[in-house]
Amino acid sequence: MSDNKILVCDDEPHILHVVSAKLKSGGYEVLTAADGEEALMLVREHWPDLIITDYQMPVLSGLELAAKLRADPQTEKIPIILLTARGFSLGDQDLANTNIRKVLAKPFSPREVLQTVNTLLGVAGAAPAPVAVSAESIP
């Protein structure tokens, strides 16, 4: 069992349920929030190791939540996975002011979410991160 705490934020109850169940089966402690404002409050109360958030939510969007967390020195390094049906519309500038490490398009596989979490947190059994190779590194 992992000591890692994950916050899942989505305004769709079935997404919260599916993602939470998969993470719990993977050994994670899971907190849930129904909107970005609730998520912001939970982050400051429980200090999760990683956040999974939907892009489109009431009160505070996932992108706005990520920007607020990045602007705070106490939360700026928490990695974020953004779930969205609109991943194609997020530009580099949108992501530059956040700590979003991965964007997953809906519909997604719960197994893909768990693998992404494992990889970002460096949990044993995770697929190895891709290695960047440049022409200079080849003898």
MODELLER restraints for C-alpha pairs under 7 A, 6 or more apart:
rsr = mdl.restraints
at = mdl.atoms
rsr.add(forms.Gaussian(group=physical.xy_distance, feature=features.Distance(at['CA:1:A'], at['CA:27:A']), mean=4.61, stdev=0.5))
rsr.add(forms.Gaussian(group=physical.xy_distance, feature=features.Distance(at['CA:1:A'], at['CA:28:A']), mean=6.94, stdev=0.5))
rsr.add(forms.Gaussian(group=physical.xy_distance, feature=features.Distance(at['CA:2:A'], at['CA:27:A']), mean=5.35, stdev=0.5))
rsr.add(forms.Gaussian(group=physical.xy_distance, feature=features.Distance(at['CA:2:A'], at['CA:28:A']), mean=5.54, stdev=0.5))
rsr.add(forms.Gaussian(group=physical.xy_distance, feature=features.Distance(at['CA:3:A'], at['CA:28:A']), mean=6.86, stdev=0.5))
rsr.add(forms.Gaussian(group=physical.xy_distance, feature=features.Distance(at['CA:4:A'], at['CA:28:A']), mean=5.79, stdev=0.5))
rsr.add(forms.Gaussian(group=physical.xy_distance, feature=features.Distance(at['CA:4:A'], at['CA:29:A']), mean=6.38, stdev=0.5))
rsr.add(forms.Gaussian(group=physical.xy_distance, feature=features.Distance(at['CA:4:A'], at['CA:49:A']), mean=5.90, stdev=0.5))
rsr.add(forms.Gaussian(group=physical.xy_distance, feature=features.Distance(at['CA:5:A'], at['CA:28:A']), mean=6.07, stdev=0.5))
rsr.add(forms.Gaussian(group=physical.xy_distance, feature=features.Distance(at['CA:5:A'], at['CA:29:A']), mean=4.77, stdev=0.5))
rsr.add(forms.Gaussian(group=physical.xy_distance, feature=features.Distance(at['CA:5:A'], at['CA:30:A']), mean=5.87, stdev=0.5))
rsr.add(forms.Gaussian(group=physical.xy_distance, feature=features.Distance(at['CA:5:A'], at['CA:48:A']), mean=4.89, stdev=0.5))
rsr.add(forms.Gaussian(group=physical.xy_distance, feature=features.Distance(at['CA:5:A'], at['CA:49:A']), mean=5.34, stdev=0.5))
rsr.add(forms.Gaussian(group=physical.xy_distance, feature=features.Distance(at['CA:5:A'], at['CA:50:A']), mean=6.92, stdev=0.5))
rsr.add(forms.Gaussian(group=physical.xy_distance, feature=features.Distance(at['CA:6:A'], at['CA:28:A']), mean=6.84, stdev=0.5))
rsr.add(forms.Gaussian(group=physical.xy_distance, feature=features.Distance(at['CA:6:A'], at['CA:29:A']), mean=6.21, stdev=0.5))
rsr.add(forms.Gaussian(group=physical.xy_distance, feature=features.Distance(at['CA:6:A'], at['CA:30:A']), mean=4.97, stdev=0.5))
rsr.add(forms.Gaussian(group=physical.xy_distance, feature=features.Distance(at['CA:6:A'], at['CA:31:A']), mean=6.22, stdev=0.5))
rsr.add(forms.Gaussian(group=physical.xy_distance, feature=features.Distance(at['CA:6:A'], at['CA:48:A']), mean=5.41, stdev=0.5))
rsr.add(forms.Gaussian(group=physical.xy_distance, feature=features.Distance(at['CA:6:A'], at['CA:49:A']), mean=5.94, stdev=0.5))
rsr.add(forms.Gaussian(group=physical.xy_distance, feature=features.Distance(at['CA:6:A'], at['CA:50:A']), mean=5.09, stdev=0.5))
rsr.add(forms.Gaussian(group=physical.xy_distance, feature=features.Distance(at['CA:6:A'], at['CA:51:A']), mean=5.72, stdev=0.5))
rsr.add(forms.Gaussian(group=physical.xy_distance, feature=features.Distance(at['CA:7:A'], at['CA:30:A']), mean=5.87, stdev=0.5))
rsr.add(forms.Gaussian(group=physical.xy_distance, feature=features.Distance(at['CA:7:A'], at['CA:31:A']), mean=4.69, stdev=0.5))
rsr.add(forms.Gaussian(group=physical.xy_distance, feature=features.Distance(at['CA:7:A'], at['CA:32:A']), mean=5.65, stdev=0.5))
rsr.add(forms.Gaussian(group=physical.xy_distance, feature=features.Distance(at['CA:7:A'], at['CA:48:A']), mean=6.11, stdev=0.5))
rsr.add(forms.Gaussian(group=physical.xy_distance, feature=features.Distance(at['CA:7:A'], at['CA:50:A']), mean=6.49, stdev=0.5))
rsr.add(forms.Gaussian(group=physical.xy_distance, feature=features.Distance(at['CA:7:A'], at['CA:51:A']), mean=4.76, stdev=0.5))
rsr.add(forms.Gaussian(group=physical.xy_distance, feature=features.Distance(at['CA:7:A'], at['CA:52:A']), mean=6.16, stdev=0.5))
rsr.add(forms.Gaussian(group=physical.xy_distance, feature=features.Distance(at['CA:8:A'], at['CA:16:A']), mean=6.62, stdev=0.5))
rsr.add(forms.Gaussian(group=physical.xy_distance, feature=features.Distance(at['CA:8:A'], at['CA:31:A']), mean=6.17, stdev=0.5))
rsr.add(forms.Gaussian(group=physical.xy_distance, feature=features.Distance(at['CA:8:A'], at['CA:32:A']), mean=4.83, stdev=0.5))
rsr.add(forms.Gaussian(group=physical.xy_distance, feature=features.Distance(at['CA:8:A'], at['CA:33:A']), mean=6.35, stdev=0.5))
rsr.add(forms.Gaussian(group=physical.xy_distance, feature=features.Distance(at['CA:8:A'], at['CA:51:A']), mean=6.00, stdev=0.5))
rsr.add(forms.Gaussian(group=physical.xy_distance, feature=features.Distance(at['CA:8:A'], at['CA:52:A']), mean=4.77, stdev=0.5))
rsr.add(forms.Gaussian(group=physical.xy_distance, feature=features.Distance(at['CA:8:A'], at['CA:53:A']), mean=5.86, stdev=0.5))
rsr.add(forms.Gaussian(group=physical.xy_distance, feature=features.Distance(at['CA:9:A'], at['CA:32:A']), mean=5.69, stdev=0.5))
rsr.add(forms.Gaussian(group=physical.xy_distance, feature=features.Distance(at['CA:9:A'], at['CA:33:A']), mean=4.62, stdev=0.5))
rsr.add(forms.Gaussian(group=physical.xy_distance, feature=features.Distance(at['CA:9:A'], at['CA:34:A']), mean=5.70, stdev=0.5))
rsr.add(forms.Gaussian(group=physical.xy_distance, feature=features.Distance(at['CA:9:A'], at['CA:35:A']), mean=6.22, stdev=0.5))
rsr.add(forms.Gaussian(group=physical.xy_distance, feature=features.Distance(at['CA:9:A'], at['CA:36:A']), mean=6.95, stdev=0.5))
rsr.add(forms.Gaussian(group=physical.xy_distance, feature=features.Distance(at['CA:9:A'], at['CA:39:A']), mean=6.32, stdev=0.5))
rsr.add(forms.Gaussian(group=physical.xy_distance, feature=features.Distance(at['CA:9:A'], at['CA:52:A']), mean=6.14, stdev=0.5))
rsr.add(forms.Gaussian(group=physical.xy_distance, feature=features.Distance(at['CA:9:A'], at['CA:53:A']), mean=4.55, stdev=0.5))
rsr.add(forms.Gaussian(group=physical.xy_distance, feature=features.Distance(at['CA:9:A'], at['CA:54:A']), mean=6.26, stdev=0.5))
rsr.add(forms.Gaussian(group=physical.xy_distance, feature=features.Distance(at['CA:10:A'], at['CA:16:A']), mean=6.06, stdev=0.5))
rsr.add(forms.Gaussian(group=physical.xy_distance, feature=features.Distance(at['CA:10:A'], at['CA:33:A']), mean=6.54, stdev=0.5))
rsr.add(forms.Gaussian(group=physical.xy_distance, feature=features.Distance(at['CA:10:A'], at['CA:34:A']), mean=5.17, stdev=0.5))
rsr.add(forms.Gaussian(group=physical.xy_distance, feature=features.Distance(at['CA:10:A'], at['CA:35:A']), mean=6.12, stdev=0.5))
rsr.add(forms.Gaussian(group=physical.xy_distance, feature=features.Distance(at['CA:10:A'], at['CA:53:A']), mean=5.97, stdev=0.5))
rsr.add(forms.Gaussian(group=physical.xy_distance, feature=features.Distance(at['CA:10:A'], at['CA:54:A']), mean=5.12, stdev=0.5))
rsr.add(forms.Gaussian(group=physical.xy_distance, feature=features.Distance(at['CA:10:A'], at['CA:57:A']), mean=6.87, stdev=0.5))
rsr.add(forms.Gaussian(group=physical.xy_distance, feature=features.Distance(at['CA:11:A'], at['CA:34:A']), mean=4.54, stdev=0.5))
rsr.add(forms.Gaussian(group=physical.xy_distance, feature=features.Distance(at['CA:11:A'], at['CA:35:A']), mean=5.76, stdev=0.5))
rsr.add(forms.Gaussian(group=physical.xy_distance, feature=features.Distance(at['CA:11:A'], at['CA:57:A']), mean=5.91, stdev=0.5))
rsr.add(forms.Gaussian(group=physical.xy_distance, feature=features.Distance(at['CA:16:A'], at['CA:32:A']), mean=6.94, stdev=0.5))
rsr.add(forms.Gaussian(group=physical.xy_distance, feature=features.Distance(at['CA:19:A'], at['CA:110:A']), mean=6.05, stdev=0.5))
rsr.add(forms.Gaussian(group=physical.xy_distance, feature=features.Distance(at['CA:20:A'], at['CA:30:A']), mean=6.26, stdev=0.5))
rsr.add(forms.Gaussian(group=physical.xy_distance, feature=features.Distance(at['CA:22:A'], at['CA:110:A']), mean=6.26, stdev=0.5))
rsr.add(forms.Gaussian(group=physical.xy_distance, feature=features.Distance(at['CA:22:A'], at['CA:114:A']), mean=6.83, stdev=0.5))
rsr.add(forms.Gaussian(group=physical.xy_distance, feature=features.Distance(at['CA:23:A'], at['CA:114:A']), mean=6.14, stdev=0.5))
rsr.add(forms.Gaussian(group=physical.xy_distance, feature=features.Distance(at['CA:24:A'], at['CA:30:A']), mean=6.65, stdev=0.5))
rsr.add(forms.Gaussian(group=physical.xy_distance, feature=features.Distance(at['CA:33:A'], at['CA:39:A']), mean=5.23, stdev=0.5))
rsr.add(forms.Gaussian(group=physical.xy_distance, feature=features.Distance(at['CA:35:A'], at['CA:57:A']), mean=5.78, stdev=0.5))
rsr.add(forms.Gaussian(group=physical.xy_distance, feature=features.Distance(at['CA:35:A'], at['CA:58:A']), mean=5.93, stdev=0.5))
rsr.add(forms.Gaussian(group=physical.xy_distance, feature=features.Distance(at['CA:35:A'], at['CA:59:A']), mean=6.54, stdev=0.5))
rsr.add(forms.Gaussian(group=physical.xy_distance, feature=features.Distance(at['CA:35:A'], at['CA:60:A']), mean=6.56, stdev=0.5))
rsr.add(forms.Gaussian(group=physical.xy_distance, feature=features.Distance(at['CA:36:A'], at['CA:57:A']), mean=6.86, stdev=0.5))
rsr.add(forms.Gaussian(group=physical.xy_distance, feature=features.Distance(at['CA:36:A'], at['CA:59:A']), mean=6.44, stdev=0.5))
rsr.add(forms.Gaussian(group=physical.xy_distance, feature=features.Distance(at['CA:36:A'], at['CA:60:A']), mean=4.49, stdev=0.5))
rsr.add(forms.Gaussian(group=physical.xy_distance, feature=features.Distance(at['CA:36:A'], at['CA:61:A']), mean=5.82, stdev=0.5))
rsr.add(forms.Gaussian(group=physical.xy_distance, feature=features.Distance(at['CA:36:A'], at['CA:62:A']), mean=6.23, stdev=0.5))
rsr.add(forms.Gaussian(group=physical.xy_distance, feature=features.Distance(at['CA:36:A'], at['CA:65:A']), mean=5.78, stdev=0.5))
rsr.add(forms.Gaussian(group=physical.xy_distance, feature=features.Distance(at['CA:37:A'], at['CA:59:A']), mean=6.34, stdev=0.5))
rsr.add(forms.Gaussian(group=physical.xy_distance, feature=features.Distance(at['CA:37:A'], at['CA:60:A']), mean=5.70, stdev=0.5))
rsr.add(forms.Gaussian(group=physical.xy_distance, feature=features.Distance(at['CA:40:A'], at['CA:65:A']), mean=6.87, stdev=0.5))
rsr.add(forms.Gaussian(group=physical.xy_distance, feature=features.Distance(at['CA:49:A'], at['CA:78:A']), mean=6.18, stdev=0.5))
rsr.add(forms.Gaussian(group=physical.xy_distance, feature=features.Distance(at['CA:50:A'], at['CA:78:A']), mean=5.68, stdev=0.5))
rsr.add(forms.Gaussian(group=physical.xy_distance, feature=features.Distance(at['CA:50:A'], at['CA:79:A']), mean=5.17, stdev=0.5))
rsr.add(forms.Gaussian(group=physical.xy_distance, feature=features.Distance(at['CA:50:A'], at['CA:80:A']), mean=5.93, stdev=0.5))
rsr.add(forms.Gaussian(group=physical.xy_distance, feature=features.Distance(at['CA:51:A'], at['CA:79:A']), mean=6.43, stdev=0.5))
rsr.add(forms.Gaussian(group=physical.xy_distance, feature=features.Distance(at['CA:51:A'], at['CA:80:A']), mean=4.77, stdev=0.5))
rsr.add(forms.Gaussian(group=physical.xy_distance, feature=features.Distance(at['CA:51:A'], at['CA:81:A']), mean=6.27, stdev=0.5))
rsr.add(forms.Gaussian(group=physical.xy_distance, feature=features.Distance(at['CA:52:A'], at['CA:80:A']), mean=5.73, stdev=0.5))
rsr.add(forms.Gaussian(group=physical.xy_distance, feature=features.Distance(at['CA:52:A'], at['CA:81:A']), mean=4.67, stdev=0.5))
rsr.add(forms.Gaussian(group=physical.xy_distance, feature=features.Distance(at['CA:52:A'], at['CA:82:A']), mean=5.95, stdev=0.5))
rsr.add(forms.Gaussian(group=physical.xy_distance, feature=features.Distance(at['CA:53:A'], at['CA:62:A']), mean=5.57, stdev=0.5))
rsr.add(forms.Gaussian(group=physical.xy_distance, feature=features.Distance(at['CA:53:A'], at['CA:81:A']), mean=6.34, stdev=0.5))
rsr.add(forms.Gaussian(group=physical.xy_distance, feature=features.Distance(at['CA:53:A'], at['CA:82:A']), mean=5.12, stdev=0.5))
rsr.add(forms.Gaussian(group=physical.xy_distance, feature=features.Distance(at['CA:53:A'], at['CA:83:A']), mean=5.93, stdev=0.5))
rsr.add(forms.Gaussian(group=physical.xy_distance, feature=features.Distance(at['CA:54:A'], at['CA:62:A']), mean=5.43, stdev=0.5))
rsr.add(forms.Gaussian(group=physical.xy_distance, feature=features.Distance(at['CA:54:A'], at['CA:82:A']), mean=5.71, stdev=0.5))
rsr.add(forms.Gaussian(group=physical.xy_distance, feature=features.Distance(at['CA:54:A'], at['CA:83:A']), mean=4.58, stdev=0.5))
rsr.add(forms.Gaussian(group=physical.xy_distance, feature=features.Distance(at['CA:54:A'], at['CA:84:A']), mean=5.91, stdev=0.5))
rsr.add(forms.Gaussian(group=physical.xy_distance, feature=features.Distance(at['CA:55:A'], at['CA:61:A']), mean=5.61, stdev=0.5))
rsr.add(forms.Gaussian(group=physical.xy_distance, feature=features.Distance(at['CA:55:A'], at['CA:62:A']), mean=4.25, stdev=0.5))
rsr.add(forms.Gaussian(group=physical.xy_distance, feature=features.Distance(at['CA:55:A'], at['CA:63:A']), mean=6.01, stdev=0.5))
rsr.add(forms.Gaussian(group=physical.xy_distance, feature=features.Distance(at['CA:55:A'], at['CA:82:A']), mean=6.26, stdev=0.5))
rsr.add(forms.Gaussian(group=physical.xy_distance, feature=features.Distance(at['CA:55:A'], at['CA:83:A']), mean=6.00, stdev=0.5))
rsr.add(forms.Gaussian(group=physical.xy_distance, feature=features.Distance(at['CA:55:A'], at['CA:84:A']), mean=5.34, stdev=0.5))
rsr.add(forms.Gaussian(group=physical.xy_distance, feature=features.Distance(at['CA:56:A'], at['CA:62:A']), mean=6.42, stdev=0.5))
rsr.add(forms.Gaussian(group=physical.xy_distance, feature=features.Distance(at['CA:62:A'], at['CA:82:A']), mean=6.97, stdev=0.5))
rsr.add(forms.Gaussian(group=physical.xy_distance, feature=features.Distance(at['CA:66:A'], at['CA:98:A']), mean=5.23, stdev=0.5))
rsr.add(forms.Gaussian(group=physical.xy_distance, feature=features.Distance(at['CA:66:A'], at['CA:99:A']), mean=6.55, stdev=0.5))
rsr.add(forms.Gaussian(group=physical.xy_distance, feature=features.Distance(at['CA:66:A'], at['CA:100:A']), mean=6.99, stdev=0.5))
rsr.add(forms.Gaussian(group=physical.xy_distance, feature=features.Distance(at['CA:67:A'], at['CA:97:A']), mean=5.77, stdev=0.5))
rsr.add(forms.Gaussian(group=physical.xy_distance, feature=features.Distance(at['CA:67:A'], at['CA:98:A']), mean=4.85, stdev=0.5))
rsr.add(forms.Gaussian(group=physical.xy_distance, feature=features.Distance(at['CA:69:A'], at['CA:75:A']), mean=5.24, stdev=0.5))
rsr.add(forms.Gaussian(group=physical.xy_distance, feature=features.Distance(at['CA:69:A'], at['CA:76:A']), mean=5.41, stdev=0.5))
rsr.add(forms.Gaussian(group=physical.xy_distance, feature=features.Distance(at['CA:70:A'], at['CA:76:A']), mean=3.89, stdev=0.5))
rsr.add(forms.Gaussian(group=physical.xy_distance, feature=features.Distance(at['CA:70:A'], at['CA:97:A']), mean=6.87, stdev=0.5))
rsr.add(forms.Gaussian(group=physical.xy_distance, feature=features.Distance(at['CA:70:A'], at['CA:98:A']), mean=5.30, stdev=0.5))
rsr.add(forms.Gaussian(group=physical.xy_distance, feature=features.Distance(at['CA:70:A'], at['CA:99:A']), mean=6.15, stdev=0.5))
rsr.add(forms.Gaussian(group=physical.xy_distance, feature=features.Distance(at['CA:76:A'], at['CA:99:A']), mean=6.91, stdev=0.5))
rsr.add(forms.Gaussian(group=physical.xy_distance, feature=features.Distance(at['CA:77:A'], at['CA:99:A']), mean=6.66, stdev=0.5))
rsr.add(forms.Gaussian(group=physical.xy_distance, feature=features.Distance(at['CA:78:A'], at['CA:99:A']), mean=6.85, stdev=0.5))
rsr.add(forms.Gaussian(group=physical.xy_distance, feature=features.Distance(at['CA:79:A'], at['CA:99:A']), mean=5.57, stdev=0.5))
rsr.add(forms.Gaussian(group=physical.xy_distance, feature=features.Distance(at['CA:79:A'], at['CA:100:A']), mean=6.15, stdev=0.5))
rsr.add(forms.Gaussian(group=physical.xy_distance, feature=features.Distance(at['CA:79:A'], at['CA:101:A']), mean=6.12, stdev=0.5))
rsr.add(forms.Gaussian(group=physical.xy_distance, feature=features.Distance(at['CA:80:A'], at['CA:99:A']), mean=5.92, stdev=0.5))
rsr.add(forms.Gaussian(group=physical.xy_distance, feature=features.Distance(at['CA:80:A'], at['CA:100:A']), mean=4.50, stdev=0.5))
rsr.add(forms.Gaussian(group=physical.xy_distance, feature=features.Distance(at['CA:80:A'], at['CA:101:A']), mean=5.73, stdev=0.5))
rsr.add(forms.Gaussian(group=physical.xy_distance, feature=features.Distance(at['CA:81:A'], at['CA:100:A']), mean=5.74, stdev=0.5))
rsr.add(forms.Gaussian(group=physical.xy_distance, feature=features.Distance(at['CA:81:A'], at['CA:101:A']), mean=5.98, stdev=0.5))
rsr.add(forms.Gaussian(group=physical.xy_distance, feature=features.Distance(at['CA:81:A'], at['CA:102:A']), mean=4.95, stdev=0.5))
rsr.add(forms.Gaussian(group=physical.xy_distance, feature=features.Distance(at['CA:81:A'], at['CA:103:A']), mean=5.83, stdev=0.5))
rsr.add(forms.Gaussian(group=physical.xy_distance, feature=features.Distance(at['CA:82:A'], at['CA:100:A']), mean=6.63, stdev=0.5))
rsr.add(forms.Gaussian(group=physical.xy_distance, feature=features.Distance(at['CA:82:A'], at['CA:102:A']), mean=6.34, stdev=0.5))
rsr.add(forms.Gaussian(group=physical.xy_distance, feature=features.Distance(at['CA:82:A'], at['CA:103:A']), mean=4.74, stdev=0.5))
rsr.add(forms.Gaussian(group=physical.xy_distance, feature=features.Distance(at['CA:82:A'], at['CA:104:A']), mean=6.19, stdev=0.5))
rsr.add(forms.Gaussian(group=physical.xy_distance, feature=features.Distance(at['CA:83:A'], at['CA:103:A']), mean=5.95, stdev=0.5))
rsr.add(forms.Gaussian(group=physical.xy_distance, feature=features.Distance(at['CA:83:A'], at['CA:104:A']), mean=4.96, stdev=0.5))
rsr.add(forms.Gaussian(group=physical.xy_distance, feature=features.Distance(at['CA:83:A'], at['CA:105:A']), mean=5.83, stdev=0.5))
rsr.add(forms.Gaussian(group=physical.xy_distance, feature=features.Distance(at['CA:83:A'], at['CA:106:A']), mean=6.56, stdev=0.5))
rsr.add(forms.Gaussian(group=physical.xy_distance, feature=features.Distance(at['CA:84:A'], at['CA:104:A']), mean=6.33, stdev=0.5))
rsr.add(forms.Gaussian(group=physical.xy_distance, feature=features.Distance(at['CA:84:A'], at['CA:105:A']), mean=4.94, stdev=0.5))
rsr.add(forms.Gaussian(group=physical.xy_distance, feature=features.Distance(at['CA:84:A'], at['CA:106:A']), mean=5.61, stdev=0.5))
rsr.add(forms.Gaussian(group=physical.xy_distance, feature=features.Distance(at['CA:85:A'], at['CA:105:A']), mean=5.25, stdev=0.5))
rsr.add(forms.Gaussian(group=physical.xy_distance, feature=features.Distance(at['CA:85:A'], at['CA:106:A']), mean=4.95, stdev=0.5))
rsr.add(forms.Gaussian(group=physical.xy_distance, feature=features.Distance(at['CA:87:A'], at['CA:103:A']), mean=6.57, stdev=0.5))
rsr.add(forms.Gaussian(group=physical.xy_distance, feature=features.Distance(at['CA:87:A'], at['CA:105:A']), mean=5.95, stdev=0.5))
rsr.add(forms.Gaussian(group=physical.xy_distance, feature=features.Distance(at['CA:115:A'], at['CA:126:A']), mean=6.17, stdev=0.5))
rsr.add(forms.Gaussian(group=physical.xy_distance, feature=features.Distance(at['CA:118:A'], at['CA:126:A']), mean=5.22, stdev=0.5))
rsr.add(forms.Gaussian(group=physical.xy_distance, feature=features.Distance(at['CA:119:A'], at['CA:126:A']), mean=5.24, stdev=0.5))
rsr.add(forms.Gaussian(group=physical.xy_distance, feature=features.Distance(at['CA:119:A'], at['CA:127:A']), mean=6.37, stdev=0.5))
rsr.add(forms.Gaussian(group=physical.xy_distance, feature=features.Distance(at['CA:119:A'], at['CA:129:A']), mean=6.82, stdev=0.5))
